[in-house]
Amino acid sequence: MNLDLPKIEEKVLKFWQKNKIFKKLQNKNRGKKRWSFLDGPITANNPMGVHHAWGRTYKDLFQRYKAMQGFDQRFQNGFDCQGLWVEVEVEKELGFNTKKDIENYSIEKFIEKCKERVKKYSKIQTRQSIRLGQWMDWGDWKNALGNSYYTMSDENNYAIWAFLKKCQEKGYLYKGRDVVPWCWRCGAAISQHEILSEEYQEVAHKAIFLKIPVLGEENTFFLVWTTTPWTLPANVSLAVHPELVYVEIQDQKGEIFIVLKKRADLVPSGKIIKEFFGKELQDLKYQGIFNELSIVQQSLKDYEHSVILWKDISEEEGTGIVHIAPGCGQEDFKLSKELNLPVIDPVDDEGKYKEGFGNLTGKSVTKINEIIFENLTQKHLVFKIEDYSHRYPFCWRCKSELIFRLVDEWYIAMEKLREPLMEIAKKIRWIPSFGLERELDWLKNMRDWLISKKRYWGLTLPIYECEQCKNFEVIGSKEELKEKAVAGWEKFEGHSPHRPHADEVKIKCSKCGQAISRIPDVGNPWLDAGIVSFSTMGYFTDREYWQKWFPSDFICESFPGQFKNWFYSLIVMSAVLENTNPVKTIFGHALVHDEKDEEMHKSKGNAIWFDEAVEKIGADAMRWMYARQNPVENLKFGYNAANEIKRKLLTLYNSIDFFTIYVSDEEYSKEEKIPETKNILDLWIISRLNNLIEKATKRLDDFNAASATLAIEDFFINDLSLWYIRRSRRRFQKPRSQGEKKEAIETLYYVIFNLIKLIAPIMPFWAEENYQKVRGKEMPESVHLLDWPCSDKKLINQELEKEMDEVRKIVALVLTERSWAGIKVRQPLSRLKIKDLRFKFGKELLELIKEEINVKEIVFDEKIKKEVELDTEITLELKEEGMVKEIIRQIQDLRKKAGFIPQNRPKIYFSGDSQLEEILTRNKETILKETNSQTLEFCSNWKDFKDQPKEIIIEDKKLYLGFLKNI
């Protein structure tokens, strides 16, 4: 049977919308105990992919679960709006390649384009989230921005101003000059927080071994290695390890090279003529390799190139002698400050050499290797050039290779905050538990937070710097800005706090009285997301309301990267503003890969967009796949995997279908009540269900969606479908009494009804569709308006469950015996022997075993060698009984394919072997009863059948079966 989930889901969406079910849920729980969920904002920059749907499934699942438990919630979605995410895509749309293109176009027009893109994709993502089944307080999202929060909002931006003001007051905010990762294409610094492990790629660069002459030593050179030849014009010093052994090694040409002893093999056929520790090389002078350049001369002044000592030198690669360029390396710059070394600053915002670098001036540092190599070759300084493969950082947004560049940026100092942040992190529950370890590791090693970007679309940093006296001031609110403005307010008023209008306002320097402007930089986008614990809950506008919802009970995001980014920024901002944890529980999950376990990328062609997937397989299948996944492990998403999930769900669908086919509305009252039954199968499934409710509740309370989902899946496949319904079919199809069928109906209804409630948070569409099939008129109009089921411990019979486990164990053993003997289950056998006397169950359980394995008698015998022993001798009577069962099965199959319902009583026609004819005649009444057929008639020629007959082979004999409808 085809399970058309997309069709069901579209119908259910219309039902929810028409009947305002979500609004009714909000009203139902309003004013009750609160559960505060804080949404990590999705970037409103592109349509959703299937990777977005994993996290959004968790968010909706837990919010729906808590709603069924009666918790009042805010249900606020969030959109991340500002930063390079959006800028780069708008640049692509406009065909821009540089920041100059933006400025020539107009910053104001560019910012409007960014806003338009955010509004466009926030609507697309809202529609997609609704299609996924996510319930949020979306508001009028089709015609306006709706009720989601947007990090580009005035509220959010001004909240960050207040935070930065607090940072200044506490002495955390400062302007620093440092070498930072820099994207030459975006023209922006990339903070330590933004360079994730996945932004490192394996690339091959040209590495050069060069000969740097030692002053005063004829024919003697330092052998130096670098993978960034563009930095050589900025060389200031060479570094060696003080405690490692170096050598002077002479080659066959008579040239002498100083190199780490462990790397002496770099000089072919070399002869070691001297050994010494690196510290003996300290202050040794060498000839600069680009000292002819005017900018180098100006930067060095009276400084002479010399050797310094540094203990962080590796023995594993290079030569043991490191080229130090303080203007191009973070560690190099740090050394320059410690040792008072000069700094040569070679490149501009676009990654091009500045004036004063000769024929390199104006050229991109990513394209000058050959010029550098030619220059060094002419100077006879090249020892060897080779390809070198290594992991190198790339821009997380535009995917360009990063360079390291000396710039002035703004930072939040972290040293004083480090310990408070770690204490706050420990107050939070991290799921998975290794999250705390990762966060603490990051906090131990983090540098100061680089918060500025020399870009356009983002938070306007409210920092006003005086060029004359170097004083800077931070504005904490719109009201403070208005009060202090001495010019430009009228040009800014009425606009959002973005460039270029925010740039118009000037204030008076509090120290020298000069009119000063805002620095042109915008803020790091993680400031935007980090403040939402405060901006979205009214911290600055309605403190009483904020206190009701802070700290959040739960947040959920994909954990790769977020330890450095969102989780980190949330904790920092909460530490500065309130010195407490912003959230009680942080739930993280891994990444969505393709079915080959490879990362999904548009460029690789293996990315799957959400709209495509949801229309092919349905939201519920996706949600079930996500919910059952171990969140620690990457999820392998693909249509083969999804179809396997749909096959599992088809078992669930068929169980509901079985009930609706064999039970008419008149046969049960559609009331939610505990069944009155003494049937052992009923008592067992009722016990199993209540155990499941208890387990699922504990697991979901513990935010263990995978365990809860897998327990539910195991229940509806193995307990409900493969055991309970299969063993109960006769009671529905051919009950011995009305009382027997009534017990079965009430039990299955009770199980299905509660199972639907358990599944509702995970598969909301499927649950709604099937709830409507079984709900009574007095029940709530939606499954999502029901309360979460409660386990009744009085209905849990652990002893019975253990016994049934043993029964199923015996059945599995016997079925294996049948399989080895090549005897089908439909073939009755005379006797089963069981060795273990503990299995001497009551009569009802023994009858279950006999029916399931199709034996006439069960005896217990401690003397047999195996656990079970099956008598495989088939008498003529048993053989005929097996043939009849096979014929009945074939007729039932015909009925199903013809679309008959149980109430239909067709006429059956048969033709074939005379021996089979005799068997059908002898067993006519049994066949008619078991197949609910009207007559069983012989037809001498199967070609005379009105319908195409079915040909079957029984014991090497042909039999033709056919029938006509007679409804």
Backbone hydrogen bonds, N-H to C=O, Kabsch-Sander energy under -0.5 kcal/mol:
donor,donor_aa,acceptor,acceptor_aa,energy
4,D,2,N,-1.0
5,L,3,L,-1.7
8,I,4,D,-1.8
9,E,5,L,-2.9
10,E,6,P,-2.1
11,K,7,K,-1.6
12,V,8,I,-2.3
13,L,9,E,-2.6
14,K,10,E,-1.7
15,F,11,K,-1.8
16,W,12,V,-2.8
17,Q,13,L,-2.3
18,K,14,K,-2.8
19,N,15,F,-2.2
20,K,16,W,-0.5
20,K,17,Q,-0.9
21,I,16,W,-1.8
24,K,20,K,-1.9
25,L,21,I,-2.1
26,Q,22,F,-2.4
27,N,23,K,-2.3
28,K,24,K,-2.2
29,N,25,L,-1.7
30,R,26,Q,-1.1
32,K,29,N,-2.2
35,W,72,D,-2.4
37,F,35,W,-0.7
38,L,554,F,-1.9
39,D,37,F,-0.5
39,D,76,Q,-0.5
42,I,78,G,-1.6
44,A,80,D,-2.4
45,N,43,T,-2.0
46,N,43,T,-0.6
50,V,608,I,-2.2
52,H,49,G,-0.9
53,A,49,G,-1.0
54,W,50,V,-0.7
54,W,51,H,-0.5
55,G,51,H,-0.8
56,R,52,H,-1.7
57,T,53,A,-1.7
58,Y,54,W,-1.8
59,K,55,G,-2.3
60,D,56,R,-2.2
61,L,57,T,-3.0
62,F,58,Y,-2.6
63,Q,59,K,-1.8
64,R,60,D,-2.8
65,Y,61,L,-2.3
66,K,62,F,-2.5
67,A,63,Q,-2.0
68,M,64,R,-2.3
69,Q,65,Y,-1.2
70,G,67,A,-1.5
71,F,66,K,-2.5
72,D,33,K,-3.1
77,N,75,F,-0.6
79,F,149,Y,-2.5
80,D,42,I,-2.6
83,G,457,W,-1.9
86,V,83,G,-0.8
87,E,83,G,-2.1
88,V,84,L,-2.4
89,E,85,W,-0.9
90,V,86,V,-2.3
91,E,87,E,-2.7
92,K,88,V,-2.0
93,E,89,E,-2.1
94,L,90,V,-2.2
95,G,91,E,-0.9
95,G,92,K,-0.7
96,F,91,E,-2.7
102,I,98,T,-1.0
103,E,99,K,-2.1
104,N,100,K,-2.6
105,Y,101,D,-1.8
106,S,102,I,-2.0
110,F,106,S,-2.2
111,I,107,I,-2.8
112,E,108,E,-1.9
113,K,109,K,-1.9
114,C,110,F,-2.0
115,K,111,I,-2.4
116,E,112,E,-2.5
117,R,113,K,-2.2
118,V,114,C,-2.2
119,K,115,K,-2.4
120,K,116,E,-2.4
121,Y,117,R,-2.7
122,S,118,V,-2.3
123,K,119,K,-1.4
124,I,120,K,-1.7
125,Q,121,Y,-2.8
126,T,122,S,-1.8
127,R,123,K,-2.5
128,Q,124,I,-2.4
129,S,125,Q,-2.6
130,I,126,T,-2.5
131,R,127,R,-2.1
132,L,128,Q,-1.8
133,G,129,S,-0.6
133,G,130,I,-1.0
134,Q,129,S,-2.6
136,M,134,Q,-0.7
137,D,75,F,-3.4
138,W,136,M,-2.2
141,W,139,G,-2.0
144,A,140,D,-2.0
146,G,140,D,-0.5
147,N,138,W,-1.9
148,S,138,W,-0.5
148,S,145,L,-0.6
149,Y,77,N,-2.8
151,T,79,F,-2.3
153,S,150,Y,-2.1
157,N,153,S,-2.4
158,Y,154,D,-2.9
159,A,155,E,-1.4
160,I,156,N,-1.5
161,W,157,N,-1.7
162,A,158,Y,-1.9
163,F,159,A,-1.8
164,L,160,I,-2.8
165,K,161,W,-2.3
166,K,162,A,-1.9
167,C,163,F,-2.1
168,Q,164,L,-2.2
169,E,165,K,-2.4
170,K,166,K,-1.8
171,G,168,Q,-1.4
172,Y,167,C,-2.9
173,L,167,C,-0.7
174,Y,411,Y,-2.3
176,G,174,Y,-0.5
176,G,409,E,-3.2
178,D,176,G,-0.6
178,D,407,V,-2.3
180,V,178,D,-0.6
180,V,405,R,-2.6
182,W,403,I,-3.4
183,C,188,A,-2.8
184,W,182,W,-0.8
187,G,183,C,-2.0
188,A,183,C,-1.4
190,I,181,P,-3.0
191,S,189,A,-0.6
194,E,191,S,-1.0
195,I,191,S,-0.9
195,I,192,Q,-0.5
196,L,194,E,-1.2
199,E,196,L,-1.7
200,Y,197,S,-1.4
201,Q,392,Y,-2.6
203,V,201,Q,-0.7
203,V,390,H,-2.8
205,H,203,V,-0.5
205,H,388,Y,-2.8
207,A,205,H,-0.7
207,A,386,E,-3.4
208,I,226,T,-2.4
209,F,384,K,-3.4
210,L,208,I,-0.6
210,L,224,V,-3.0
211,K,381,L,-3.6
212,I,210,L,-0.6
212,I,222,F,-2.5
214,V,220,T,-2.6
215,L,285,K,-1.6
217,E,214,V,-1.6
218,E,216,G,-0.5
220,T,217,E,-1.4
221,F,256,I,-2.9
222,F,212,I,-3.1
223,L,258,I,-2.1
224,V,210,L,-2.5
224,V,222,F,-0.8
225,W,321,I,-0.9
226,T,208,I,-1.8
231,T,228,T,-2.2
232,L,229,P,-1.7
234,A,231,T,-1.7
235,N,232,L,-1.9
236,V,324,I,-2.9
237,S,324,I,-1.5
238,L,306,S,-1.4
239,A,322,V,-2.5
240,V,308,I,-2.1
244,L,241,H,-0.8
246,Y,276,F,-3.6
247,V,259,V,-2.8
248,E,274,K,-2.1
249,I,247,V,-0.6
249,I,257,F,-2.5
250,Q,271,K,-2.7
251,D,255,E,-2.5
254,G,251,D,-1.5
256,I,219,N,-2.7
257,F,249,I,-2.8
258,I,221,F,-2.9
259,V,247,V,-2.0
259,V,257,F,-0.6
260,L,319,T,-2.5
261,K,245,V,-2.5
263,R,260,L,-1.8
264,A,261,K,-1.8
266,L,263,R,-2.0
267,V,264,A,-1.8
270,G,267,V,-1.6
271,K,250,Q,-2.6
272,I,270,G,-0.5
273,I,248,E,-2.9
274,K,248,E,-1.1
276,F,246,Y,-2.3
278,G,244,L,-2.2
279,K,242,P,-1.7
280,E,277,F,-1.8
281,L,278,G,-2.3
282,Q,279,K,-1.1
283,D,307,V,-2.8
284,L,281,L,-2.3
286,Y,305,H,-1.6
287,Q,213,P,-2.5
293,L,290,F,-1.8
295,I,356,G,-1.6
297,Q,293,L,-2.0
298,Q,294,S,-2.4
299,S,295,I,-2.1
300,L,296,V,-2.5
301,K,297,Q,-2.3
303,Y,300,L,-2.5
306,S,236,V,-0.5
307,V,284,L,-1.3
308,I,238,L,-3.0
310,W,240,V,-2.6
313,I,310,W,-0.7
322,V,239,A,-2.4
323,H,225,W,-0.5
324,I,237,S,-2.8
325,A,323,H,-0.6
328,C,325,A,-2.8
329,G,325,A,-0.6
333,F,329,G,-2.4
334,K,330,Q,-1.9
335,L,331,E,-2.3
336,S,332,D,-2.0
337,K,333,F,-1.7
338,E,334,K,-1.9
339,L,335,L,-2.7
340,N,336,S,-0.8
341,L,336,S,-1.8
345,D,343,V,-0.6
348,D,352,K,-2.3
351,G,348,D,-2.0
353,Y,360,L,-0.5
353,Y,363,K,-2.1
354,K,346,P,-2.7
357,F,354,K,-0.9
360,L,357,F,-2.1
361,T,358,G,-1.4
362,G,353,Y,-2.6
363,K,360,L,-2.4
365,V,351,G,-2.8
367,K,364,S,-1.9
368,I,365,V,-0.6
372,I,368,I,-2.5
373,F,369,N,-3.0
374,E,370,E,-2.4
375,N,371,I,-2.3
376,L,372,I,-2.5
377,T,373,F,-2.3
378,Q,374,E,-2.3
379,K,375,N,-1.2
380,H,377,T,-1.6
381,L,376,L,-2.8
382,V,376,L,-0.5
383,F,209,F,-2.7
383,F,381,L,-0.5
384,K,209,F,-1.9
386,E,207,A,-2.7
388,Y,205,H,-3.0
390,H,203,V,-2.6
392,Y,201,Q,-2.6
394,F,199,E,-2.0
395,C,400,S,-3.1
399,K,395,C,-1.4
402,L,393,P,-2.0
403,I,182,W,-2.4
405,R,180,V,-2.4
406,L,327,G,-0.8
407,V,178,D,-2.7
407,V,405,R,-0.6
409,E,176,G,-2.8
409,E,407,V,-0.6
411,Y,174,Y,-3.1
412,I,449,W,-2.0
413,A,172,Y,-3.7
413,A,411,Y,-0.6
418,R,414,M,-1.7
419,E,415,E,-0.5
421,L,417,L,-2.7
422,M,418,R,-1.9
423,E,419,E,-2.3
424,I,420,P,-2.3
425,A,421,L,-2.6
426,K,422,M,-1.5
427,K,423,E,-0.7
427,K,424,I,-1.2
428,I,424,I,-0.6
428,I,425,A,-1.0
429,R,584,K,-3.1
430,W,428,I,-0.6
431,I,429,R,-0.5
431,I,586,I,-3.0
435,G,432,P,-2.1
436,L,433,S,-1.2
437,E,433,S,-0.7
438,R,434,F,-2.4
439,E,435,G,-2.6
440,L,436,L,-2.9
441,D,437,E,-2.3
442,W,438,R,-2.2
443,L,439,E,-2.6
444,K,440,L,-2.3
445,N,441,D,-1.3
446,M,442,W,-1.4
449,W,412,I,-2.1
450,L,448,D,-0.7
451,I,410,W,-2.4
451,I,449,W,-0.7
452,S,410,W,-0.9
453,K,522,V,-2.5
455,R,453,K,-2.0
458,G,456,Y,-1.1
460,T,497,P,-0.9
461,L,459,L,-0.9
461,L,521,D,-1.2
463,I,461,L,-1.5
464,Y,462,P,-0.5
464,Y,473,E,-3.1
465,E,463,I,-0.6
465,E,517,S,-1.1
466,C,471,N,-3.3
467,E,465,E,-0.6
470,K,466,C,-1.8
473,E,464,Y,-2.5
475,I,462,P,-2.5
481,L,477,S,-1.9
482,K,478,K,-2.3
483,E,479,E,-2.1
484,K,480,E,-2.1
485,A,481,L,-1.6
486,V,506,K,-3.1
487,A,506,K,-1.2
491,K,488,G,-0.6
492,F,488,G,-1.2
492,F,489,W,-0.5
493,E,489,W,-3.1
495,H,492,F,-2.0
498,H,496,S,-2.9
499,R,456,Y,-0.6
502,A,498,H,-2.5
503,D,500,P,-0.8
504,E,501,H,-1.3
505,V,502,A,-0.8
506,K,487,A,-2.6
507,I,516,I,-2.1
508,K,484,K,-0.7
509,C,514,Q,-3.4
513,G,509,C,-1.7
516,I,507,I,-3.5
516,I,514,Q,-0.5
518,R,505,V,-0.6
519,I,463,I,-2.8
522,V,453,K,-2.9
523,G,459,L,-2.2
524,N,451,I,-2.4
527,L,524,N,-2.0
528,D,524,N,-0.6
529,A,525,P,-1.3
530,G,526,W,-1.9
531,I,527,L,-1.3
532,V,529,A,-1.1
533,S,530,G,-0.5
534,F,531,I,-2.4
535,S,531,I,-2.5
536,T,532,V,-1.2
538,G,535,S,-0.5
539,Y,534,F,-2.4
541,T,538,G,-0.7
542,D,538,G,-3.4
546,W,542,D,-2.3
547,Q,543,R,-2.3
548,K,544,E,-0.9
548,K,545,Y,-0.7
549,W,545,Y,-0.9
549,W,546,W,-0.9
550,F,546,W,-1.6
552,S,582,P,-2.3
553,D,36,S,-2.5
554,F,36,S,-1.4
555,I,585,T,-1.7
557,E,587,F,-1.9
559,F,589,H,-1.9
562,Q,559,F,-1.0
563,F,559,F,-0.9
564,K,561,G,-0.8
565,N,561,G,-1.0
567,F,562,Q,-1.5
568,Y,562,Q,-1.1
569,S,565,N,-3.3
570,L,566,W,-2.7
571,I,567,F,-1.9
572,V,568,Y,-2.6
573,M,569,S,-2.3
574,S,570,L,-2.0
575,A,571,I,-2.3
576,V,572,V,-2.3
577,L,573,M,-2.3
578,E,574,S,-2.7
579,N,574,S,-1.4
580,T,574,S,-0.7
584,K,552,S,-2.5
585,T,553,D,-0.5
586,I,429,R,-2.9
587,F,555,I,-2.6
587,F,585,T,-0.5
588,G,431,I,-3.6
588,G,586,I,-0.5
589,H,557,E,-1.2
590,A,631,P,-2.1
593,H,591,L,-0.6
593,H,635,L,-3.3
594,D,598,E,-2.8
597,D,594,D,-2.2
600,M,592,V,-0.7
605,G,601,H,-1.0
605,G,602,K,-0.7
606,N,601,H,-1.2
607,A,601,H,-0.8
610,F,48,M,-2.2
613,A,609,W,-2.0
614,V,610,F,-3.0
615,E,611,D,-1.4
616,K,612,E,-1.1
617,I,613,A,-2.8
618,G,613,A,-0.7
618,G,614,V,-0.8
622,M,618,G,-1.4
623,R,619,A,-3.1
624,W,620,D,-2.7
625,M,621,A,-2.0
626,Y,622,M,-2.6
627,A,623,R,-3.0
628,R,624,W,-1.9
629,Q,626,Y,-0.9
633,E,630,N,-1.6
635,L,591,L,-2.5
636,K,634,N,-0.5
637,F,593,H,-3.0
637,F,635,L,-1.0
642,A,638,G,-2.2
643,N,639,Y,-2.2
644,E,640,N,-1.6
645,I,641,A,-1.6
646,K,642,A,-2.3
647,R,643,N,-1.8
648,K,644,E,-1.5
649,L,645,I,-2.4
650,L,646,K,-1.9
651,T,647,R,-1.0
651,T,648,K,-0.7
652,L,648,K,-1.0
653,Y,649,L,-2.6
654,N,650,L,-2.7
655,S,651,T,-1.4
656,I,652,L,-1.7
657,D,653,Y,-2.5
658,F,654,N,-2.6
659,F,655,S,-1.5
660,T,656,I,-2.3
661,I,657,D,-2.1
662,Y,658,F,-2.3
663,V,659,F,-1.5
667,E,664,S,-1.7
668,Y,665,D,-0.9
673,K,671,E,-1.2
677,T,675,P,-0.9
683,L,679,N,-2.6
684,W,680,I,-1.9
685,I,681,L,-2.6
686,I,682,D,-2.4
687,S,683,L,-1.8
688,R,684,W,-2.8
689,L,685,I,-2.4
690,N,686,I,-2.1
691,N,687,S,-2.2
692,L,688,R,-2.4
693,I,689,L,-2.8
694,E,690,N,-2.0
695,K,691,N,-2.5
696,A,692,L,-3.5
697,T,693,I,-2.2
698,K,694,E,-2.1
699,R,695,K,-2.7
700,L,696,A,-2.7
701,D,697,T,-2.5
702,D,698,K,-1.3
703,F,700,L,-1.5
704,N,699,R,-3.4
705,A,703,F,-1.0
708,A,704,N,-1.8
709,T,705,A,-2.9
710,L,706,A,-2.7
711,A,707,S,-1.9
712,I,708,A,-2.1
713,E,709,T,-2.6
714,D,710,L,-2.6
715,F,711,A,-1.9
716,F,712,I,-2.6
717,I,713,E,-1.9
718,N,714,D,-2.1
719,D,714,D,-1.1
719,D,715,F,-0.9
720,L,715,F,-3.2
721,S,716,F,-1.2
722,L,717,I,-2.6
724,Y,719,D,-3.1
725,I,720,L,-3.4
726,R,721,S,-1.1
727,R,723,W,-2.5
728,S,724,Y,-1.0
728,S,725,I,-0.5
729,R,725,I,-0.7
729,R,726,R,-0.6
731,R,728,S,-0.7
732,F,728,S,-1.0
732,F,729,R,-1.1
733,Q,729,R,-2.9
734,K,730,R,-2.8
741,K,737,S,-1.7
742,K,738,Q,-2.6
743,E,739,G,-2.2
744,A,740,E,-1.8
745,I,741,K,-2.9
746,E,742,K,-2.7
747,T,743,E,-2.2
748,L,744,A,-2.7
749,Y,745,I,-2.7
750,Y,746,E,-2.1
751,V,747,T,-2.4
752,I,748,L,-2.9
753,F,749,Y,-2.9
754,N,750,Y,-1.8
755,L,751,V,-2.4
756,I,752,I,-2.6
757,K,753,F,-1.3
758,L,754,N,-2.2
759,I,755,L,-2.1
760,A,756,I,-1.3
762,I,759,I,-1.0
763,M,759,I,-3.1
767,A,763,M,-2.3
768,E,764,P,-1.7
769,E,765,F,-2.7
770,N,766,W,-2.3
771,Y,767,A,-2.2
772,Q,768,E,-2.0
773,K,769,E,-0.6
774,V,770,N,-1.0
774,V,771,Y,-0.7
775,R,771,Y,-1.9
779,M,776,G,-1.4
785,L,782,S,-1.7
786,L,783,V,-1.4
788,W,68,M,-2.2
793,K,791,S,-0.8
795,L,792,D,-1.8
796,I,793,K,-1.2
797,N,795,L,-0.6
798,Q,796,I,-0.6
801,E,797,N,-2.2
802,K,798,Q,-2.2
803,E,799,E,-2.4
804,M,800,L,-2.7
805,D,801,E,-2.0
806,E,802,K,-1.9
807,V,803,E,-2.4
808,R,804,M,-2.6
809,K,805,D,-1.9
810,I,806,E,-2.5
811,V,807,V,-2.5
812,A,808,R,-2.3
813,L,809,K,-2.1
814,V,810,I,-2.6
815,L,811,V,-2.7
816,T,812,A,-1.7
817,E,813,L,-1.9
818,R,814,V,-2.7
819,S,815,L,-2.3
820,W,816,T,-2.5
821,A,817,E,-2.0
822,G,818,R,-0.9
822,G,819,S,-0.7
823,I,818,R,-2.4
824,K,822,G,-0.5
827,Q,824,K,-1.3
829,L,854,N,-2.1
832,L,857,E,-2.0
833,K,869,E,-3.0
834,I,859,V,-2.2
835,K,867,E,-2.8
839,F,836,D,-1.5
840,K,837,L,-1.5
841,F,839,F,-2.6
846,L,842,G,-2.0
847,E,843,K,-2.4
848,L,844,E,-1.8
849,I,845,L,-2.0
850,K,846,L,-2.5
851,E,847,E,-2.6
852,E,848,L,-2.5
853,I,849,I,-2.6
854,N,850,K,-1.3
855,V,850,K,-1.6
856,K,829,L,-1.7
857,E,830,S,-1.0
859,V,832,L,-2.6
861,D,834,I,-2.4
864,I,861,D,-1.1
869,E,833,K,-2.4
871,D,831,R,-2.4
872,T,870,L,-0.9
875,T,873,E,-0.7
879,K,875,T,-2.7
880,E,876,L,-2.5
881,E,877,E,-2.2
882,G,878,L,-2.2
883,M,879,K,-2.0
884,V,880,E,-2.5
885,K,881,E,-2.0
886,E,882,G,-1.9
887,I,883,M,-2.3
888,I,884,V,-2.7
889,R,885,K,-2.3
890,Q,886,E,-2.1
891,I,887,I,-2.3
892,Q,888,I,-2.5
893,D,889,R,-2.0
894,L,890,Q,-2.0
895,R,891,I,-2.6
896,K,892,Q,-2.3
897,K,893,D,-2.4
898,A,894,L,-2.0
899,G,895,R,-0.5
899,G,896,K,-1.2
900,F,895,R,-2.4
904,N,901,I,-1.9
905,R,966,N,-0.6
907,K,964,L,-1.6
908,I,935,T,-2.7
909,Y,962,G,-4.1
910,F,937,E,-2.1
911,S,960,Y,-1.7
913,D,958,K,-2.0
917,E,913,D,-2.2
918,E,914,S,-2.1
919,I,915,Q,-1.8
920,L,916,L,-2.6
921,T,917,E,-2.2
922,R,918,E,-2.6
923,N,919,I,-1.8
924,K,921,T,-1.1
927,I,923,N,-2.4
928,L,924,K,-2.8
929,K,925,E,-2.3
930,E,926,T,-2.7
931,T,927,I,-2.0
932,N,928,L,-0.7
932,N,929,K,-0.6
933,S,928,L,-2.0
934,Q,906,P,-2.9
935,T,906,P,-0.7
937,E,908,I,-3.2
939,C,910,F,-2.9
944,D,941,N,-2.4
945,F,942,W,-1.5
950,K,961,L,-3.8
951,E,949,P,-0.5
952,I,950,K,-0.5
952,I,959,L,-2.6
954,I,952,I,-0.5
954,I,957,K,-3.0
957,K,954,I,-1.4
959,L,952,I,-2.2
960,Y,911,S,-3.6
961,L,950,K,-2.3
962,G,909,Y,-2.2
964,L,907,K,-1.2
